[in-house]
Amino acid sequence: MLGLDLVGLNPTFAAGKEHTEAFLPTVDKAVQQRFNSKVLGVWPASSQVVFCKPEISGLSDLKGLKVRVGDQSAAAFVSQFGAIGVPMPFGEVQQSLSRGVVDCAITASSSANSAGWPEVTTTVLPIALQLAINGYAINLNSWNKLTPSQQVKLQTAMTELESNIWEYSEELYQDAMNCNTGQSSCVYGKPYKLKAVDVSKEDLQSVEKALVESSLPVWTKQCNAVHADCESQWMSSIGESLGL
């Protein structure tokens, strides 16, 4: 699934939708072969942004800081700025930020709000590193027991749900950002007073370059080790659409 959401691949929800649709047939085939399951749809949790306890002004200020990351792609990215990527379960992050075990952490604005991260941080850098793509799958044995009409009915319903979640995730991201930074309107979350850093052109370029300079090379090496055609299939779908 990480091939759908490498750092630098999905700076916007629109880009994420395009890229997941392009590579999903390959992902579904691999899931069927390795896990005996069929992917019914994929959706984003939300844009993954950076929250820090020390005040930062951009990605270059991550140098020397410990940053909680969710996967190898994000770890490879923050290391480019001299930061140390620290894998950590989500439930441990708020306390770890409070105690200084980590200095910064990456997650969605809504997740951070619900977990109280703004209580122990000062700054949010609202630059989308990933979208945290998730998916729904069904065991192939169960799928094959359905009649063709039942399969169509289920897939149609899941596709509609998938579309609704994409739309809701984008709305929720903005609402949570408003809540975290004390802006209106804040409908679903708790209001805080974090400082939102203006995203610089240099930082946007860094995220864009990360795809080919760090996240894609790290991922393809790992993916090719278990699926020989992984890189070539990614390049012929997403890579081709990006002109790589």
C-alpha positions in Angstrom: 0.0 0.0 0.0 2.9 2.4 0.6 3.5 2.6 -3.2 0.2 4.5 -3.3 1.4 7.1 -0.8 5.1 7.8 -0.9 6.3 11.1 0.5 6.2 13.6 -2.3 3.7 11.7 -4.4 0.4 13.1 -3.1 0.7 16.9 -2.2 -3.0 17.3 -2.8 -6.2 15.2 -2.5 -6.7 15.4 -6.2 -3.2 14.0 -6.9 -3.8 11.2 -4.4 -7.0 10.2 -6.1 -5.3 10.1 -9.5 -2.3 8.1 -8.3 -4.3 5.6 -6.2 -6.5 4.8 -9.2 -3.5 4.4 -11.4 -1.7 1.9 -9.2 -4.6 0.1 -7.5 -5.0 -2.7 -10.0 -1.4 -3.7 -9.3 -2.0 -3.5 -5.5 -5.2 -5.5 -5.8 -3.4 -8.2 -7.8 -0.6 -8.5 -5.2 -3.1 -8.5 -2.3 -5.1 -11.3 -4.0 -1.9 -13.4 -4.5 -0.3 -12.8 -1.1 -3.3 -12.4 1.3 -6.2 -14.2 -0.6 -8.2 -10.9 -0.4 -9.7 -8.5 -2.9 -9.3 -4.7 -2.5 -12.7 -3.0 -2.7 -11.5 0.6 -2.3 -8.9 2.9 -0.9 -9.2 6.2 0.9 -7.1 8.8 2.7 -7.0 9.5 6.4 -5.9 13.1 5.6 -2.9 15.2 4.7 0.0 14.2 7.0 1.6 17.4 8.5 4.3 18.2 11.0 3.7 19.2 14.6 6.6 20.4 16.7 7.2 21.2 20.4 10.1 23.6 19.6 9.0 26.4 17.3 10.2 25.9 13.8 9.9 28.0 10.6 10.4 25.3 8.0 11.8 21.9 7.2 15.4 23.0 7.6 14.7 23.5 11.3 14.2 19.8 11.8 18.0 19.3 11.9 19.0 17.4 15.0 15.4 16.9 16.1 13.7 13.5 16.8 10.6 13.2 14.6 7.9 10.5 15.1 7.2 8.9 11.7 4.7 6.4 10.5 6.7 4.5 7.9 10.1 4.2 6.2 9.2 6.7 3.5 8.7 9.5 6.1 11.8 8.4 8.0 13.9 8.7 4.8 12.5 12.1 4.1 13.1 13.7 7.5 16.7 12.3 7.5 17.4 14.5 4.5 17.2 17.5 6.9 19.3 15.9 9.6 16.4 14.8 11.7 16.1 11.3 13.3 12.9 9.4 12.3 11.5 7.6 15.3 8.8 4.9 14.7 6.3 5.0 17.5 2.7 3.8 18.0 0.2 6.7 17.7 -1.1 6.3 21.2 2.4 7.0 22.7 3.1 10.2 20.8 1.3 12.8 22.9 3.1 11.8 26.1 6.4 11.4 24.3 6.1 14.9 22.9 5.3 16.2 26.4 8.3 14.4 27.9 10.7 15.3 25.1 11.2 11.7 23.9 10.5 13.2 20.5 10.5 16.8 19.4 8.1 16.6 16.5 5.6 14.2 15.0 3.7 13.6 11.8 0.0 12.9 11.5 -3.3 14.3 10.2 -4.5 17.6 11.7 -7.7 15.9 12.9 -5.9 13.0 14.5 -3.5 15.4 16.3 -6.5 17.4 17.5 -8.4 14.4 18.9 -5.2 13.1 20.6 -4.4 16.4 22.2 -1.1 17.0 20.4 -1.7 20.8 20.4 -1.5 20.8 24.2 2.2 19.8 24.0 3.3 21.4 20.8 3.8 25.0 19.6 3.9 24.8 15.8 2.3 23.1 12.9 3.9 23.0 9.5 0.9 22.4 7.1 2.8 20.8 4.3 1.3 17.6 3.0 3.9 14.8 3.1 1.4 11.9 2.6 -2.3 11.2 2.8 -2.2 8.0 4.9 -3.9 5.8 2.4 -6.1 3.0 3.9 -8.2 0.4 2.2 -11.1 -2.0 2.5 -10.6 -5.6 1.4 -12.7 -8.8 1.5 -11.5 -12.4 1.7 -11.5 -14.0 -1.7 -13.3 -17.1 -0.4 -16.2 -14.8 0.8 -16.1 -12.8 -2.4 -16.3 -15.9 -4.6 -19.3 -17.1 -2.7 -21.3 -14.1 -3.9 -23.3 -14.2 -7.1 -22.2 -11.8 -9.9 -25.1 -9.5 -9.1 -24.2 -9.4 -5.4 -20.6 -8.7 -6.3 -21.7 -5.7 -8.4 -24.0 -4.5 -5.7 -21.2 -4.7 -3.0 -18.6 -3.1 -5.2 -20.9 -0.3 -6.2 -21.7 0.5 -2.6 -18.0 0.4 -1.6 -17.1 2.7 -4.5 -19.7 5.2 -3.3 -18.4 5.0 0.3 -14.9 5.5 -1.0 -15.9 8.6 -2.8 -17.7 10.0 0.2 -14.6 9.4 2.4 -12.3 11.2 0.0 -14.6 14.2 0.1 -15.1 14.1 3.9 -11.3 13.7 4.6 -10.5 16.9 2.7 -13.2 18.8 4.6 -12.1 17.4 7.9 -8.5 18.4 7.3 -9.4 22.0 6.9 -11.8 22.1 9.9 -9.1 20.5 12.1 -6.5 23.0 10.9 -8.9 25.8 11.9 -9.4 24.2 15.3 -5.7 23.6 15.9 -4.8 27.2 15.1 -7.7 28.9 16.7 -9.4 30.0 13.4 -13.0 29.9 12.5 -14.9 27.9 11.7 -14.0 25.0 14.0 -16.9 22.5 14.0 -15.7 19.1 14.8 -12.6 19.5 17.0 -11.3 21.3 20.1 -9.9 24.8 19.6 -6.2 25.4 20.3 -3.7 28.2 19.5 -0.9 26.6 17.5 1.2 28.7 15.3 0.8 27.7 11.6 4.1 28.2 9.7 3.8 29.7 6.2 4.9 27.0 3.8 7.9 28.2 1.7 8.6 27.5 -1.9 11.8 25.8 -0.9 9.9 23.4 1.4 7.4 22.6 -1.3 10.2 21.8 -3.7 11.9 19.6 -1.1 8.8 17.5 -0.7 8.4 17.3 -4.5 12.1 16.2 -4.9 11.7 13.7 -2.1 9.8 11.3 -4.3 12.8 10.5 -6.5 15.6 11.3 -4.1 14.5 9.3 -1.0 11.0 7.8 -0.7 10.8 6.0 -4.1 14.3 4.5 -4.0 13.8 3.2 -0.4 10.4 1.7 -1.2 11.3 0.1 -4.6 14.3 -1.7 -3.0 12.0 -3.2 -0.4 9.1 -3.9 -2.7 11.3 -5.5 -5.4 12.6 -7.9 -2.8 9.2 -9.5 -2.4 7.7 -8.7 -5.8 10.2 -8.6 -8.7 8.0 -6.5 -11.0 7.1 -4.0 -8.3 9.2 -1.1 -9.5 8.4 -1.6 -13.2 4.7 -1.8 -12.6 4.8 1.4 -10.5 6.8 3.2 -13.2 4.4 2.1 -15.9 1.4 3.4 -14.0 2.1 6.2 -11.6 5.6 6.9 -12.9 4.4 7.3 -16.5 1.7 9.8 -15.4 4.4 11.8 -13.7 6.7 11.7 -16.6 9.4 9.7 -14.7 
